[in-house]
Amino acid sequence: MRELNNKPRDYAYMLYQRFPNPLFYRLFRIAFRHFLSGMIYHSNPSLKRSIIKNFELAQSFYSKLENLYQDEPSLKVHPKWEEHEGSLKKNFTPKFLSSFCMIPVISRTMAVGKESLPFLDYANKENPEELNMILRKFEETAIGRPAGRKIDKRFYSHTSIQHIYYLSTVMKQARMLSRKQTIITEFGGGYGNLARIATTVIPEVKYIIIDLPIFLALQYYFLISDNPNLRIGTLDKDSYKTPSNDLIKEYDVLLIPSFIIEKIELETDVLIATYSLTEAEQAVQDYYLENILTKSRFCYIVGGDNWEGKSNRGFFASLSRIFDMKVDRVYWEGTGTHELFGERKESLPRRTDRESE
């Protein structure tokens, strides 16, 4: 696939080259984001009304999630993601939702950059049948103003390029083209883009996202803005012990706050975790190994050897005890980023204790 358009200009970086002051560069980028968000938000009255309407729906959804809090959850969030959570709460306003992919917490953690460009070629090489099916139905969205570029006269956001590769790999390895219905569970759903693509291109798919409440609210806003007919739900306290594959029957997407994961009966066909379980506390990883992954037929994990000083080698070793790995490779040689796809072994070890790191 041939890249057609030129690299978009980064005016902040052009100024930085003239005036190489890091503080000036950061302040200019912040000011530029505020200016552009305001311009987009105020320039189109119908867009502004739509954003406010969907923001109010997302706020109501967020309040419902917050009301689920009971006791302090025993599975703690990594301090880095607590920081990201606080940052998104501050920016969760109608003005910034008009171009939320420019919010630093999104652009640095969920909105992929130009490094995603080779992934369409990877998908074409590894999963051509699944890729063609996705591209026949794929339409990019302008919600959130994601950055991207044209390839073969068609616009793709950088994030979608990477997600198309992920989804084509999962579809091939999980043999989805021959399955009537599949339940996919994603731990850490970004801003909802992988869920959007999956529910658009895969017939009969049911999608579950497990995340922090404010990120679920962003996903709700994004998904409902893109497709108002999408049936999106969450849990209430009366449904905690109902198996998730029963709960999701009336929805297309089920959004579950991570702090109640210990209270629910989660069953899934495929568990996806791209740069999320590898960025979780060890107690969270251990809980998923013992209680979630052992109930999942397939798993698809992407993440680094290390994150914030924590090694993931023991986690990867434990995954290999539960799953027969059909895909086991390293992205970008030298970065230590692993891509793993496994099918659960018929006979599992009684415990999933970590091997020595």
C-alpha positions in Angstrom: 0.0 0.0 0.0 1.4 3.3 -1.1 1.4 6.4 1.2 0.1 9.3 -0.8 0.1 12.5 1.3 3.0 14.4 2.7 3.8 14.5 6.4 1.6 17.1 8.1 3.3 20.1 9.4 4.0 20.4 13.1 4.0 24.2 13.5 5.0 23.9 17.2 8.0 21.9 16.2 8.9 24.3 13.4 8.9 27.1 16.0 11.0 25.0 18.3 13.6 24.6 15.6 13.8 28.4 15.4 13.6 29.0 19.1 15.0 25.8 20.8 13.5 26.4 24.2 11.7 23.3 25.7 9.5 25.3 28.0 8.4 27.6 25.1 7.7 24.5 23.0 5.5 22.9 25.6 3.6 26.1 26.4 3.0 26.8 22.7 1.6 23.3 22.1 -0.8 23.6 25.1 -1.9 27.0 23.9 -2.4 25.7 20.3 -4.5 22.8 21.5 -6.7 25.2 23.5 -7.1 27.5 20.5 -7.8 24.7 18.0 -10.3 22.9 20.4 -12.1 26.2 20.9 -12.2 27.0 17.2 -13.6 23.6 16.3 -16.1 23.7 19.1 -17.5 27.2 18.4 -17.3 27.3 14.6 -20.1 24.8 13.9 -23.3 25.3 15.9 -24.8 21.9 14.9 -21.6 20.1 15.9 -21.6 22.0 19.2 -25.2 20.9 20.0 -24.3 17.3 19.1 -21.2 17.3 21.4 -23.2 18.8 24.3 -26.0 16.3 23.9 -23.6 13.3 23.8 -21.5 14.8 26.6 -24.5 15.0 28.8 -25.3 11.3 28.0 -21.7 10.4 28.9 -21.8 12.4 32.1 -25.0 10.6 33.1 -23.4 7.3 32.3 -20.3 8.3 34.4 -22.5 9.1 37.4 -24.0 5.7 37.2 -20.6 4.1 37.2 -19.5 6.2 40.2 -22.6 5.1 42.1 -21.3 1.5 41.9 -18.5 2.2 44.3 -19.0 0.4 47.6 -15.8 -0.5 49.5 -12.3 0.4 48.5 -11.3 -2.0 45.7 -8.6 -4.4 46.7 -7.0 -4.4 43.2 -5.1 -1.1 43.1 -4.5 1.0 40.0 -0.9 1.8 39.0 0.0 5.4 40.2 0.8 6.3 36.6 -2.7 5.5 35.5 -4.2 7.3 38.5 -2.3 10.3 37.2 -3.8 9.8 33.7 -7.3 9.3 35.2 -7.0 12.7 37.0 -5.8 14.4 33.9 -8.7 13.1 31.8 -11.2 14.2 34.5 -9.9 17.8 34.3 -10.2 17.8 30.5 -13.6 16.0 30.2 -15.5 19.0 28.9 -17.5 19.6 25.7 -14.9 21.9 24.3 -12.1 19.3 24.6 -14.3 16.4 23.5 -14.5 18.1 20.1 -10.9 17.2 19.5 -10.1 14.8 22.4 -7.3 13.1 20.5 -5.2 16.2 21.1 -5.6 16.0 24.9 -2.1 15.0 26.2 -3.3 12.0 28.2 -5.0 10.6 25.0 -2.3 11.6 22.5 0.5 10.1 24.7 -1.2 6.8 25.7 -4.1 5.9 23.3 -3.7 7.8 20.0 -1.0 6.1 18.0 1.4 8.2 15.9 3.1 7.7 12.5 4.9 4.6 13.8 1.7 2.7 13.0 2.1 3.0 9.2 3.8 -0.4 8.6 0.9 -2.2 10.3 -1.3 -2.3 7.2 1.5 -4.0 5.4 1.9 -6.4 8.3 -1.8 -7.3 8.2 -1.7 -7.7 4.4 1.2 -10.1 4.7 0.0 -12.1 7.8 -3.9 -11.9 7.6 -4.9 -11.0 4.0 -8.4 -12.5 4.1 -9.3 -10.9 7.4 -7.8 -7.6 6.4 -9.9 -7.5 3.2 -13.0 -8.2 5.1 -12.3 -5.3 7.5 -11.4 -2.8 4.8 -14.6 -3.6 2.9 -16.6 -2.4 5.8 -14.2 0.1 7.5 -15.1 3.8 7.6 -12.9 6.2 9.5 -14.6 8.5 11.9 -13.9 12.2 12.6 -15.0 11.9 16.2 -12.2 13.3 18.4 -10.2 14.6 15.4 -7.7 11.7 15.2 -4.5 12.3 13.3 -3.8 10.2 10.3 -3.1 10.2 6.6 -4.3 9.0 3.2 -3.1 5.6 1.9 -4.4 4.6 -1.6 -6.7 7.6 -1.6 -8.4 6.6 1.7 -8.0 8.3 5.0 -7.0 6.2 8.1 -6.2 7.5 11.5 -2.9 6.2 12.9 -4.7 4.6 15.7 -7.1 2.7 13.3 -4.2 1.4 11.3 -2.8 -0.3 14.3 -6.2 -1.5 15.5 -7.0 -3.0 12.1 -3.8 -5.0 12.4 -4.7 -6.2 15.9 -8.2 -7.1 14.9 -7.2 -9.0 11.7 -4.7 -11.0 13.8 -7.4 -11.9 16.4 -10.0 -12.8 13.7 -7.5 -15.1 12.0 -6.1 -16.8 15.1 -9.5 -17.2 16.8 -11.1 -18.4 13.5 -13.9 -15.8 13.8 -14.9 -16.0 10.1 -16.3 -19.4 10.8 -18.0 -18.6 14.2 -21.6 -17.5 14.6 -21.0 -15.3 17.6 -17.9 -14.1 19.5 -17.6 -12.3 22.8 -14.5 -10.1 22.9 -13.3 -8.6 26.2 -10.8 -5.8 26.1 -8.9 -4.8 29.3 -8.1 -1.1 28.9 -10.2 0.1 25.9 -8.4 3.3 25.0 -11.0 5.8 23.7 -13.1 2.9 22.2 -11.7 2.7 18.7 -10.9 -1.0 18.6 -14.4 -1.7 19.9 -15.9 0.6 17.2 -14.1 -1.2 14.4 -14.9 -4.7 15.8 -18.7 -3.9 16.2 -18.7 -2.4 12.7 -17.0 -5.2 10.7 -17.6 -8.5 12.6 -21.2 -9.9 12.4 -22.7 -11.0 15.7 -19.8 -9.8 17.8 -20.4 -8.8 21.4 -17.8 -6.5 23.0 -16.9 -5.9 26.7 -14.5 -3.2 27.9 -13.1 -3.2 31.4 -11.5 0.2 32.4 -11.5 3.0 34.9 -14.8 4.9 35.0 -13.6 8.2 33.4 -12.2 6.2 30.4 -15.4 4.2 30.1 -17.2 7.6 30.0 -14.9 8.7 27.1 -15.5 5.4 25.3 -19.3 5.8 25.8 -19.1 9.3 24.3 -17.0 8.2 21.4 -19.1 5.1 20.5 -22.5 6.8 20.9 -21.3 9.8 18.9 -20.1 7.5 16.1 -23.2 5.3 16.1 -26.3 6.5 18.1 -28.0 3.1 17.4 -25.3 1.1 19.3 -26.7 -0.6 22.4 -24.3 0.2 25.2 -24.8 -0.9 28.8 -23.1 -1.4 32.1 -23.9 -3.4 35.3 -25.9 -2.6 38.4 -25.4 -4.1 41.8 -28.1 -6.7 41.2 -26.3 -8.1 38.2 -22.9 -8.7 39.8 -23.2 -12.5 39.9 -24.9 -12.9 36.6 -22.5 -14.3 34.0 -21.4 -11.7 31.6 -22.3 -13.8 28.6 -25.9 -13.6 29.8 -25.8 -9.9 30.6 -24.5 -8.9 27.2 -27.2 -10.5 25.2 -29.3 -7.3 25.2 -26.3 -5.1 24.3 -23.7 -4.6 21.6 -21.1 -3.2 24.0 -20.9 -3.7 27.8 -18.7 -1.2 29.7 -17.5 -2.6 33.1 -15.6 -0.5 35.7 -12.4 -2.2 36.7 -13.0 -1.7 40.4 -15.8 -4.3 40.4 -14.0 -7.0 38.4 -13.8 -9.2 41.5 -17.5 -9.1 42.0 -18.6 -10.3 38.6 -18.7 -13.6 36.7 -16.7 -12.7 33.5 -16.8 -15.2 30.6 -15.3 -14.4 27.2 -14.1 -16.0 24.0 -11.2 -13.6 23.5 -9.4 -11.4 26.0 -7.5 -8.5 24.4 -5.0 -6.4 26.4 -2.8 -4.1 24.3 -0.4 -2.1 26.5 -2.8 -2.5 29.5 -2.2 -5.7 31.5 1.6 -5.1 31.0 1.1 -1.6 32.6 -1.0 -2.9 35.5 0.1 -3.7 39.0 1.3 -7.3 39.6 -1.7 -8.0 41.9 -4.0 -7.2 38.9 -2.0 -9.4 36.6 -2.1 -12.2 39.0 -5.9 -11.9 39.5 -6.4 -12.0 35.7 -4.1 -15.0 35.4 -6.0 -16.9 38.1 -9.6 -15.8 37.5 -10.1 -14.3 34.0 -7.6 -15.7 31.5 -8.3 -19.3 32.7 -11.9 -18.8 31.6 -11.0 -17.3 28.2 -10.6 -19.5 25.2 -8.1 -17.2 23.5 -5.9 -14.3 24.6 -4.2 -11.5 22.7 -1.6 -9.6 24.6 0.7 -6.8 23.5 3.2 -5.1 25.8 6.7 -4.5 26.8 9.3 -6.5 28.8 9.4 -3.7 31.3 7.2 -0.8 32.3 8.0 1.9 34.9 10.7 -0.3 36.4 8.5 -3.4 36.6 9.4 -6.6 34.7 6.7 -8.5 32.8 8.8 -11.6 32.1 7.1 -13.6 34.8 3.7 -12.5 33.5 4.6 -13.7 30.0 5.9 -17.0 31.4 2.6 -17.6 33.3 0.6 -16.9 30.1 2.6 -19.6 28.3 1.6 -22.1 31.0 -2.1 -21.4 30.4 -2.1 -20.9 26.6 -0.5 -22.6 23.5 1.0 -19.6 21.8 0.1 -19.4 18.1 1.8 -16.0 17.8 4.9 -15.1 19.8 7.0 -12.3 18.3 8.7 -9.0 19.2 7.8 -5.7 17.5 10.5 -3.2 16.6 13.6 -5.1 17.4 15.3 -3.7 20.5 12.2 -2.3 22.1 11.2 -5.5 23.9 7.5 -5.1 22.8 5.9 -8.5 22.6 2.8 -9.7 20.6 1.3 -12.9 22.0 -1.8 -14.8 20.8 -2.7 -18.0 22.6 -5.4 -20.7 22.7 -6.1 -22.1 26.2 -4.7 -25.5 26.9 -7.2 -28.2 27.6 -5.4 -29.2 30.8 -4.4 -26.2 32.9 -2.0 -26.2 35.9 -3.9 -25.9 39.2 -2.2 -22.6 39.9 -0.8 -19.8 37.8 2.0 -18.8 40.1 4.7 -16.8 38.4 7.9 -18.5 37.4 11.1 -16.9 38.6 11.8 -13.6 36.9 
